[in-house]
């Protein structure tokens, strides 16, 4: 039980620190989130096997809960960065600016 609370607390602290690091920088959020997703997908099977060998079924449960927290945070930061990026502004011509439109 204590191990699960410790790992969840560590995951929460990591995502809070990453959020503070990326305040006001949407590009950094997207890049960091995609990098986190790639590392999570690469090393998650190794983590689950190691925890299963060391702690049994309880270790697999802790690993899956931690994995879910990491994936949720990474997707959250990718989505947050994607929606927070600056939009491309199009020049809209109006009749008052260009009377030859009509």
Backbone atoms as SQL, in Angstrom:
CREATE TABLE atoms (id INTEGER PRIMARY KEY, chain TEXT, resi INTEGER, resn TEXT, atom TEXT, x REAL, y REAL, z REAL);
INSERT INTO atoms VALUES
  (1, 'A', 1, 'UNK', 'N', 0.827, -1.201, 0.000),
  (2, 'A', 1, 'UNK', 'CA', 0.000, 0.000, 0.000),
  (3, 'A', 1, 'UNK', 'C', 0.868, 1.261, 0.000),
  (4, 'A', 2, 'UNK', 'N', 1.917, 1.257, 0.836),
  (5, 'A', 2, 'UNK', 'CA', 2.776, 2.432, 0.910),
  (6, 'A', 2, 'UNK', 'C', 3.561, 2.635, -0.380),
  (7, 'A', 3, 'UNK', 'N', 3.911, 1.515, -1.010),
  (8, 'A', 3, 'UNK', 'CA', 4.651, 1.611, -2.251),
  (9, 'A', 3, 'UNK', 'C', 3.784, 2.245, -3.344),
  (10, 'A', 4, 'UNK', 'N', 2.514, 1.891, -3.377),
  (11, 'A', 4, 'UNK', 'CA', 1.606, 2.457, -4.366),
  (12, 'A', 4, 'UNK', 'C', 1.424, 3.951, -4.127),
  (13, 'A', 5, 'UNK', 'N', 1.267, 4.341, -2.887),
  (14, 'A', 5, 'UNK', 'CA', 1.094, 5.759, -2.588),
  (15, 'A', 5, 'UNK', 'C', 2.365, 6.539, -2.926),
  (16, 'A', 6, 'UNK', 'N', 3.506, 5.933, -2.680),
  (17, 'A', 6, 'UNK', 'CA', 4.769, 6.596, -3.006),
  (18, 'A', 6, 'UNK', 'C', 4.960, 6.783, -4.497),
  (19, 'A', 7, 'UNK', 'N', 4.636, 5.750, -5.276),
  (20, 'A', 7, 'UNK', 'CA', 4.802, 5.876, -6.728),
  (21, 'A', 7, 'UNK', 'C', 3.807, 6.869, -7.317),
  (22, 'A', 8, 'UNK', 'N', 2.584, 6.858, -6.825),
  (23, 'A', 8, 'UNK', 'CA', 1.603, 7.828, -7.326),
  (24, 'A', 8, 'UNK', 'C', 1.988, 9.255, -6.942),
  (25, 'A', 9, 'UNK', 'N', 2.533, 9.420, -5.748),
  (26, 'A', 9, 'UNK', 'CA', 3.018, 10.736, -5.341),
  (27, 'A', 9, 'UNK', 'C', 4.187, 11.196, -6.189),
  (28, 'A', 10, 'UNK', 'N', 5.080, 10.270, -6.525),
  (29, 'A', 10, 'UNK', 'CA', 6.216, 10.605, -7.380),
  (30, 'A', 10, 'UNK', 'C', 5.759, 11.001, -8.783),
  (31, 'A', 11, 'UNK', 'N', 4.797, 10.260, -9.335),
  (32, 'A', 11, 'UNK', 'CA', 4.260, 10.591, -10.660),
  (33, 'A', 11, 'UNK', 'C', 3.605, 11.974, -10.634),
  (34, 'A', 12, 'UNK', 'N', 2.846, 12.256, -9.585),
  (35, 'A', 12, 'UNK', 'CA', 2.195, 13.562, -9.477),
  (36, 'A', 12, 'UNK', 'C', 3.232, 14.680, -9.362),
  (37, 'A', 13, 'UNK', 'N', 4.289, 14.463, -8.594),
  (38, 'A', 13, 'UNK', 'CA', 5.335, 15.484, -8.461),
  (39, 'A', 13, 'UNK', 'C', 6.061, 15.721, -9.785),
  (40, 'A', 14, 'UNK', 'N', 6.305, 14.660, -10.520),
  (41, 'A', 14, 'UNK', 'CA', 6.976, 14.803, -11.819),
  (42, 'A', 14, 'UNK', 'C', 6.116, 15.610, -12.776),
  (43, 'A', 15, 'UNK', 'N', 4.818, 15.308, -12.849),
  (44, 'A', 15, 'UNK', 'CA', 3.958, 16.045, -13.778),
  (45, 'A', 15, 'UNK', 'C', 3.764, 17.492, -13.333),
  (46, 'A', 16, 'UNK', 'N', 3.718, 17.741, -12.017),
  (47, 'A', 16, 'UNK', 'CA', 3.625, 19.126, -11.545),
  (48, 'A', 16, 'UNK', 'C', 4.878, 19.918, -11.918),
  (49, 'A', 17, 'UNK', 'N', 6.030, 19.307, -11.725),
  (50, 'A', 17, 'UNK', 'CA', 7.279, 19.980, -12.080),
  (51, 'A', 17, 'UNK', 'C', 7.349, 20.239, -13.577),
  (52, 'A', 18, 'UNK', 'N', 6.941, 19.274, -14.373),
  (53, 'A', 18, 'UNK', 'CA', 6.937, 19.466, -15.824),
  (54, 'A', 18, 'UNK', 'C', 5.960, 20.565, -16.217),
  (55, 'A', 19, 'UNK', 'N', 4.812, 20.630, -15.564),
  (56, 'A', 19, 'UNK', 'CA', 3.845, 21.690, -15.846),
  (57, 'A', 19, 'UNK', 'C', 4.394, 23.064, -15.518),
  (58, 'A', 20, 'UNK', 'N', 5.102, 23.183, -14.405),
  (59, 'A', 20, 'UNK', 'CA', 5.714, 24.470, -14.051),
  (60, 'A', 20, 'UNK', 'C', 6.803, 24.838, -15.045),
  (61, 'A', 21, 'UNK', 'N', 7.534, 23.851, -15.527),
  (62, 'A', 21, 'UNK', 'CA', 8.624, 24.088, -16.466),
  (63, 'A', 21, 'UNK', 'C', 8.097, 24.582, -17.813),
  (64, 'A', 22, 'UNK', 'N', 6.903, 24.172, -18.183),
  (65, 'A', 22, 'UNK', 'CA', 6.378, 24.511, -19.505),
  (66, 'A', 22, 'UNK', 'C', 5.326, 25.607, -19.484),
  (67, 'A', 23, 'UNK', 'N', 5.250, 26.371, -18.427),
  (68, 'A', 23, 'UNK', 'CA', 4.267, 27.457, -18.375),
  (69, 'A', 23, 'UNK', 'C', 4.559, 28.453, -19.493),
  (70, 'A', 24, 'UNK', 'N', 3.569, 28.702, -20.325),
  (71, 'A', 24, 'UNK', 'CA', 3.692, 29.684, -21.391),
  (72, 'A', 24, 'UNK', 'C', 4.438, 29.207, -22.621),
  (73, 'A', 25, 'UNK', 'N', 4.747, 27.929, -22.715),
  (74, 'A', 25, 'UNK', 'CA', 5.486, 27.435, -23.868),
  (75, 'A', 25, 'UNK', 'C', 4.795, 26.181, -24.392),
  (76, 'A', 26, 'UNK', 'N', 3.883, 26.369, -25.334),
  (77, 'A', 26, 'UNK', 'CA', 3.082, 25.261, -25.845),
  (78, 'A', 26, 'UNK', 'C', 3.928, 24.269, -26.635),
  (79, 'A', 27, 'UNK', 'N', 4.913, 24.764, -27.356),
  (80, 'A', 27, 'UNK', 'CA', 5.762, 23.874, -28.157),
  (81, 'A', 27, 'UNK', 'C', 6.546, 22.917, -27.251),
  (82, 'A', 28, 'UNK', 'N', 7.050, 23.441, -26.131),
  (83, 'A', 28, 'UNK', 'CA', 7.782, 22.605, -25.189),
  (84, 'A', 28, 'UNK', 'C', 6.865, 21.556, -24.568),
  (85, 'A', 29, 'UNK', 'N', 5.594, 21.931, -24.321),
  (86, 'A', 29, 'UNK', 'CA', 4.633, 20.974, -23.768),
  (87, 'A', 29, 'UNK', 'C', 4.376, 19.822, -24.717),
  (88, 'A', 30, 'UNK', 'N', 4.177, 20.140, -25.998),
  (89, 'A', 30, 'UNK', 'CA', 3.914, 19.099, -26.991),
  (90, 'A', 30, 'UNK', 'C', 5.129, 18.198, -27.141),
  (91, 'A', 31, 'UNK', 'N', 6.305, 18.787, -27.281),
  (92, 'A', 31, 'UNK', 'CA', 7.522, 17.987, -27.443),
  (93, 'A', 31, 'UNK', 'C', 7.776, 17.116, -26.214),
  (94, 'A', 32, 'UNK', 'N', 7.620, 17.685, -25.035),
  (95, 'A', 32, 'UNK', 'CA', 7.824, 16.916, -23.810),
  (96, 'A', 32, 'UNK', 'C', 6.806, 15.804, -23.648),
  (97, 'A', 33, 'UNK', 'N', 5.551, 16.082, -23.987),
  (98, 'A', 33, 'UNK', 'CA', 4.516, 15.060, -23.902),
  (99, 'A', 33, 'UNK', 'C', 4.745, 13.926, -24.875),
  (100, 'A', 34, 'UNK', 'N', 5.136, 14.252, -26.108),
  (101, 'A', 34, 'UNK', 'CA', 5.414, 13.205, -27.095),
  (102, 'A', 34, 'UNK', 'C', 6.653, 12.401, -26.723),
  (103, 'A', 35, 'UNK', 'N', 7.667, 13.066, -26.186),
  (104, 'A', 35, 'UNK', 'CA', 8.855, 12.360, -25.715),
  (105, 'A', 35, 'UNK', 'C', 8.501, 11.422, -24.566),
  (106, 'A', 36, 'UNK', 'N', 7.670, 11.897, -23.643),
  (107, 'A', 36, 'UNK', 'CA', 7.230, 11.051, -22.524),
  (108, 'A', 36, 'UNK', 'C', 6.435, 9.853, -23.023),
  (109, 'A', 37, 'UNK', 'N', 5.534, 10.087, -23.970),
  (110, 'A', 37, 'UNK', 'CA', 4.753, 8.977, -24.519),
  (111, 'A', 37, 'UNK', 'C', 5.648, 7.933, -25.171),
  (112, 'A', 38, 'UNK', 'N', 6.649, 8.376, -25.914),
  (113, 'A', 38, 'UNK', 'CA', 7.531, 7.410, -26.578),
  (114, 'A', 38, 'UNK', 'C', 8.337, 6.609, -25.557),
  (115, 'A', 39, 'UNK', 'N', 8.839, 7.272, -24.509),
  (116, 'A', 39, 'UNK', 'CA', 9.588, 6.544, -23.489),
  (117, 'A', 39, 'UNK', 'C', 8.697, 5.598, -22.691),
  (118, 'A', 40, 'UNK', 'N', 7.483, 6.024, -22.412),
  (119, 'A', 40, 'UNK', 'CA', 6.554, 5.170, -21.666),
  (120, 'A', 40, 'UNK', 'C', 6.227, 3.922, -22.474),
  (121, 'A', 41, 'UNK', 'N', 5.933, 4.099, -23.755),
  (122, 'A', 41, 'UNK', 'CA', 5.603, 2.936, -24.589),
  (123, 'A', 41, 'UNK', 'C', 6.808, 2.021, -24.780),
  (124, 'A', 42, 'UNK', 'N', 8.002, 2.588, -24.748),
  (125, 'A', 42, 'UNK', 'CA', 9.205, 1.784, -24.930),
  (126, 'A', 42, 'UNK', 'C', 9.546, 0.968, -23.679),
  (127, 'A', 43, 'UNK', 'N', 9.438, 1.579, -22.506),
  (128, 'A', 43, 'UNK', 'CA', 9.903, 0.932, -21.285),
  (129, 'A', 43, 'UNK', 'C', 8.801, 0.349, -20.401),
  (130, 'A', 44, 'UNK', 'N', 7.528, 0.529, -20.743),
  (131, 'A', 44, 'UNK', 'CA', 6.443, 0.002, -19.911),
  (132, 'A', 44, 'UNK', 'C', 6.475, -1.519, -19.787),
  (133, 'A', 45, 'UNK', 'N', 6.695, -2.271, -20.861),
  (134, 'A', 45, 'UNK', 'CA', 6.744, -3.728, -20.680),
  (135, 'A', 45, 'UNK', 'C', 7.867, -4.176, -19.742),
  (136, 'A', 46, 'UNK', 'N', 9.019, -3.526, -19.841),
  (137, 'A', 46, 'UNK', 'CA', 10.131, -3.875, -18.947),
  (138, 'A', 46, 'UNK', 'C', 9.791, -3.574, -17.495),
  (139, 'A', 47, 'UNK', 'N', 9.154, -2.437, -17.268),
  (140, 'A', 47, 'UNK', 'CA', 8.755, -2.063, -15.914),
  (141, 'A', 47, 'UNK', 'C', 7.767, -3.069, -15.334),
  (142, 'A', 48, 'UNK', 'N', 6.772, -3.452, -16.123),
  (143, 'A', 48, 'UNK', 'CA', 5.763, -4.379, -15.616),
  (144, 'A', 48, 'UNK', 'C', 6.351, -5.751, -15.326),
  (145, 'A', 49, 'UNK', 'N', 7.241, -6.236, -16.201),
  (146, 'A', 49, 'UNK', 'CA', 7.861, -7.542, -15.972),
  (147, 'A', 49, 'UNK', 'C', 8.741, -7.502, -14.726),
  (148, 'A', 50, 'UNK', 'N', 9.531, -6.433, -14.568),
  (149, 'A', 50, 'UNK', 'CA', 10.406, -6.317, -13.405),
  (150, 'A', 50, 'UNK', 'C', 9.598, -6.244, -12.108),
  (151, 'A', 51, 'UNK', 'N', 8.538, -5.452, -12.107),
  (152, 'A', 51, 'UNK', 'CA', 7.711, -5.361, -10.903),
  (153, 'A', 51, 'UNK', 'C', 6.987, -6.670, -10.624),
  (154, 'A', 52, 'UNK', 'N', 6.578, -7.369, -11.674),
  (155, 'A', 52, 'UNK', 'CA', 5.930, -8.662, -11.487),
  (156, 'A', 52, 'UNK', 'C', 6.876, -9.697, -10.917),
  (157, 'A', 53, 'UNK', 'N', 8.107, -9.705, -11.380),
  (158, 'A', 53, 'UNK', 'CA', 9.085, -10.644, -10.844),
  (159, 'A', 53, 'UNK', 'C', 9.434, -10.342, -9.398),
  (160, 'A', 54, 'UNK', 'N', 9.544, -9.060, -9.089),
  (161, 'A', 54, 'UNK', 'CA', 10.020, -8.675, -7.764),
  (162, 'A', 54, 'UNK', 'C', 8.912, -8.725, -6.708),
  (163, 'A', 55, 'UNK', 'N', 7.703, -8.266, -7.057),
  (164, 'A', 55, 'UNK', 'CA', 6.644, -8.139, -6.049),
  (165, 'A', 55, 'UNK', 'C', 5.406, -8.978, -6.353),
  (166, 'A', 56, 'UNK', 'N', 5.389, -9.713, -7.439),
  (167, 'A', 56, 'UNK', 'CA', 4.247, -10.557, -7.769),
  (168, 'A', 56, 'UNK', 'C', 3.094, -9.750, -8.341),
  (169, 'A', 57, 'UNK', 'N', 1.881, -10.238, -8.061),
  (170, 'A', 57, 'UNK', 'CA', 0.688, -9.601, -8.614),
  (171, 'A', 57, 'UNK', 'C', 0.517, -8.183, -8.099),
  (172, 'A', 58, 'UNK', 'N', 0.895, -7.956, -6.842),
  (173, 'A', 58, 'UNK', 'CA', 0.792, -6.617, -6.279),
  (174, 'A', 58, 'UNK', 'C', 1.701, -5.641, -7.037),
  (175, 'A', 59, 'UNK', 'N', 2.860, -6.091, -7.448),
  (176, 'A', 59, 'UNK', 'CA', 3.766, -5.261, -8.238),
  (177, 'A', 59, 'UNK', 'C', 3.205, -4.928, -9.606),
  (178, 'A', 60, 'UNK', 'N', 2.522, -5.908, -10.218),
  (179, 'A', 60, 'UNK', 'CA', 1.900, -5.652, -11.523),
  (180, 'A', 60, 'UNK', 'C', 0.783, -4.623, -11.362),
  (181, 'A', 61, 'UNK', 'N', 0.014, -4.728, -10.295),
  (182, 'A', 61, 'UNK', 'CA', -1.036, -3.737, -10.046),
  (183, 'A', 61, 'UNK', 'C', -0.449, -2.338, -9.880),
  (184, 'A', 62, 'UNK', 'N', 0.610, -2.221, -9.105),
  (185, 'A', 62, 'UNK', 'CA', 1.260, -0.917, -8.905),
  (186, 'A', 62, 'UNK', 'C', 1.816, -0.403, -10.232),
  (187, 'A', 63, 'UNK', 'N', 2.409, -1.296, -11.013),
  (188, 'A', 63, 'UNK', 'CA', 2.948, -0.895, -12.307),
  (189, 'A', 63, 'UNK', 'C', 1.881, -0.404, -13.266),
  (190, 'A', 64, 'UNK', 'N', 0.744, -1.078, -13.289),
  (191, 'A', 64, 'UNK', 'CA', -0.344, -0.659, -14.182),
  (192, 'A', 64, 'UNK', 'C', -0.938, 0.677, -13.753),
  (193, 'A', 65, 'UNK', 'N', -1.086, 0.868, -12.459),
  (194, 'A', 65, 'UNK', 'CA', -1.618, 2.145, -11.968),
  (195, 'A', 65, 'UNK', 'C', -0.640, 3.278, -12.282),
  (196, 'A', 66, 'UNK', 'N', 0.647, 3.024, -12.078),
  (197, 'A', 66, 'UNK', 'CA', 1.657, 4.026, -12.404),
  (198, 'A', 66, 'UNK', 'C', 1.693, 4.303, -13.899),
  (199, 'A', 67, 'UNK', 'N', 1.603, 3.255, -14.684),
  (200, 'A', 67, 'UNK', 'CA', 1.595, 3.403, -16.138),
  (201, 'A', 67, 'UNK', 'C', 0.405, 4.237, -16.600),
  (202, 'A', 68, 'UNK', 'N', -0.771, 3.991, -16.004),
  (203, 'A', 68, 'UNK', 'CA', -1.944, 4.787, -16.346),
  (204, 'A', 68, 'UNK', 'C', -1.732, 6.257, -15.993),
  (205, 'A', 69, 'UNK', 'N', -1.144, 6.528, -14.839),
  (206, 'A', 69, 'UNK', 'CA', -0.880, 7.914, -14.446),
  (207, 'A', 69, 'UNK', 'C', 0.105, 8.601, -15.371),
  (208, 'A', 70, 'UNK', 'N', 1.126, 7.870, -15.800),
  (209, 'A', 70, 'UNK', 'CA', 2.098, 8.448, -16.724),
  (210, 'A', 70, 'UNK', 'C', 1.477, 8.708, -18.090),
  (211, 'A', 71, 'UNK', 'N', 0.705, 7.752, -18.591),
  (212, 'A', 71, 'UNK', 'CA', 0.057, 7.935, -19.897),
  (213, 'A', 71, 'UNK', 'C', -0.960, 9.069, -19.864),
  (214, 'A', 72, 'UNK', 'N', -1.744, 9.133, -18.801),
  (215, 'A', 72, 'UNK', 'CA', -2.741, 10.203, -18.686),
  (216, 'A', 72, 'UNK', 'C', -2.065, 11.575, -18.657),
  (217, 'A', 73, 'UNK', 'N', -0.988, 11.699, -17.909),
  (218, 'A', 73, 'UNK', 'CA', -0.269, 12.969, -17.852),
  (219, 'A', 73, 'UNK', 'C', 0.347, 13.346, -19.189),
  (220, 'A', 74, 'UNK', 'N', 0.930, 12.373, -19.870),
  (221, 'A', 74, 'UNK', 'CA', 1.554, 12.665, -21.161),
  (222, 'A', 74, 'UNK', 'C', 0.506, 13.097, -22.186),
  (223, 'A', 75, 'UNK', 'N', -0.614, 12.376, -22.252),
  (224, 'A', 75, 'UNK', 'CA', -1.684, 12.782, -23.172),
  (225, 'A', 75, 'UNK', 'C', -2.254, 14.147, -22.794),
  (226, 'A', 76, 'UNK', 'N', -2.364, 14.416, -21.509),
  (227, 'A', 76, 'UNK', 'CA', -2.868, 15.697, -21.054),
  (228, 'A', 76, 'UNK', 'C', -1.962, 16.831, -21.527),
  (229, 'A', 77, 'UNK', 'N', -0.651, 16.667, -21.376),
  (230, 'A', 77, 'UNK', 'CA', 0.254, 17.737, -21.768),
  (231, 'A', 77, 'UNK', 'C', 0.347, 17.886, -23.280),
  (232, 'A', 78, 'UNK', 'N', 0.223, 16.789, -24.024),
  (233, 'A', 78, 'UNK', 'CA', 0.202, 16.914, -25.486),
  (234, 'A', 78, 'UNK', 'C', -1.046, 17.680, -25.920),
  (235, 'A', 79, 'UNK', 'N', -2.198, 17.326, -25.352),
  (236, 'A', 79, 'UNK', 'CA', -3.441, 18.015, -25.711),
  (237, 'A', 79, 'UNK', 'C', -3.407, 19.477, -25.274),
  (238, 'A', 80, 'UNK', 'N', -2.881, 19.729, -24.087),
  (239, 'A', 80, 'UNK', 'CA', -2.802, 21.101, -23.590),
  (240, 'A', 80, 'UNK', 'C', -1.867, 21.949, -24.448),
  (241, 'A', 81, 'UNK', 'N', -0.755, 21.380, -24.836),
  (242, 'A', 81, 'UNK', 'CA', 0.169, 22.113, -25.695),
  (243, 'A', 81, 'UNK', 'C', -0.376, 22.314, -27.088),
  (244, 'A', 82, 'UNK', 'N', -1.096, 21.306, -27.598),
  (245, 'A', 82, 'UNK', 'CA', -1.646, 21.407, -28.951),
  (246, 'A', 82, 'UNK', 'C', -2.711, 22.488, -29.030),
  (247, 'A', 83, 'UNK', 'N', -3.568, 22.563, -28.016),
  (248, 'A', 83, 'UNK', 'CA', -4.624, 23.585, -28.030),
  (249, 'A', 83, 'UNK', 'C', -4.088, 24.957, -27.658),
  (250, 'A', 84, 'UNK', 'N', -2.950, 25.029, -26.993),
  (251, 'A', 84, 'UNK', 'CA', -2.411, 26.314, -26.561),
  (252, 'A', 84, 'UNK', 'C', -1.437, 26.944, -27.526),
  (253, 'A', 85, 'UNK', 'N', -1.173, 26.268, -28.624),
  (254, 'A', 85, 'UNK', 'CA', -0.218, 26.843, -29.575),
  (255, 'A', 85, 'UNK', 'C', -0.847, 28.044, -30.281),
  (256, 'A', 86, 'UNK', 'N', -0.035, 28.981, -30.710),
  (257, 'A', 86, 'UNK', 'CA', -0.585, 30.169, -31.372),
  (258, 'A', 86, 'UNK', 'C', -1.247, 29.813, -32.702),
  (259, 'A', 87, 'UNK', 'N', -2.393, 30.393, -32.932),
  (260, 'A', 87, 'UNK', 'CA', -3.129, 30.131, -34.169),
  (261, 'A', 87, 'UNK', 'C', -2.593, 31.025, -35.284),
  (262, 'A', 88, 'UNK', 'N', -2.651, 30.520, -36.492),
  (263, 'A', 88, 'UNK', 'CA', -2.240, 31.321, -37.635),
  (264, 'A', 88, 'UNK', 'C', -3.355, 32.312, -37.951),
  (265, 'A', 89, 'UNK', 'N', -2.983, 33.563, -38.050),
  (266, 'A', 89, 'UNK', 'CA', -3.960, 34.620, -38.284),
  (267, 'A', 89, 'UNK', 'C', -4.033, 34.881, -39.781),
  (268, 'A', 90, 'UNK', 'N', -5.244, 34.795, -40.304),
  (269, 'A', 90, 'UNK', 'CA', -5.456, 35.081, -41.730),
  (270, 'A', 90, 'UNK', 'C', -5.876, 36.528, -41.897),
  (271, 'A', 91, 'UNK', 'N', -5.426, 37.112, -42.951),
  (272, 'A', 91, 'UNK', 'CA', -5.830, 38.486, -43.268),
  (273, 'A', 91, 'UNK', 'C', -7.193, 38.430, -43.937),
  (274, 'A', 92, 'UNK', 'N', -8.170, 39.052, -43.311),
  (275, 'A', 92, 'UNK', 'CA', -9.522, 39.084, -43.854),
  (276, 'A', 92, 'UNK', 'C', -9.733, 40.442, -44.511),
  (277, 'A', 93, 'UNK', 'N', -10.032, 40.403, -45.758),
  (278, 'A', 93, 'UNK', 'CA', -10.279, 41.651, -46.489),
  (279, 'A', 93, 'UNK', 'C', -11.756, 42.018, -46.363),
  (280, 'A', 94, 'UNK', 'N', -11.983, 43.259, -46.055),
  (281, 'A', 94, 'UNK', 'CA', -13.359, 43.740, -45.935),
  (282, 'A', 94, 'UNK', 'C', -13.605, 44.794, -47.014),
  (283, 'A', 95, 'UNK', 'N', -14.859, 45.133, -47.170),
  (284, 'A', 95, 'UNK', 'CA', -15.243, 46.106, -48.189),
  (285, 'A', 95, 'UNK', 'C', -14.683, 47.488, -47.869),
  (286, 'A', 96, 'UNK', 'N', -14.566, 47.816, -46.579),
  (287, 'A', 96, 'UNK', 'CA', -14.041, 49.124, -46.229),
  (288, 'A', 96, 'UNK', 'C', -12.529, 49.227, -46.525),
  (289, 'A', 97, 'UNK', 'N', -11.810, 48.100, -46.449),
  (290, 'A', 97, 'UNK', 'CA', -10.382, 48.135, -46.736),
  (291, 'A', 97, 'UNK', 'C', -10.092, 48.035, -48.235),
  (292, 'A', 98, 'UNK', 'N', -10.895, 47.277, -48.955),
  (293, 'A', 98, 'UNK', 'CA', -10.668, 47.083, -50.385),
  (294, 'A', 98, 'UNK', 'C', -11.997, 47.245, -51.116),
  (295, 'A', 99, 'UNK', 'N', -12.310, 48.437, -51.598),
  (296, 'A', 99, 'UNK', 'CA', -13.604, 48.657, -52.234),
  (297, 'A', 99, 'UNK', 'C', -13.764, 47.920, -53.576),
  (298, 'A', 100, 'UNK', 'N', -12.685, 47.380, -54.115),
  (299, 'A', 100, 'UNK', 'CA', -12.780, 46.665, -55.406),
  (300, 'A', 100, 'UNK', 'C', -13.193, 45.213, -55.252),
  (301, 'A', 101, 'UNK', 'N', -13.562, 44.809, -54.044),
  (302, 'A', 101, 'UNK', 'CA', -13.964, 43.399, -53.848),
  (303, 'A', 101, 'UNK', 'C', -15.231, 43.065, -54.600),
  (304, 'A', 102, 'UNK', 'N', -16.145, 44.017, -54.711),
  (305, 'A', 102, 'UNK', 'CA', -17.421, 43.729, -55.374),
  (306, 'A', 102, 'UNK', 'C', -17.563, 44.498, -56.653);
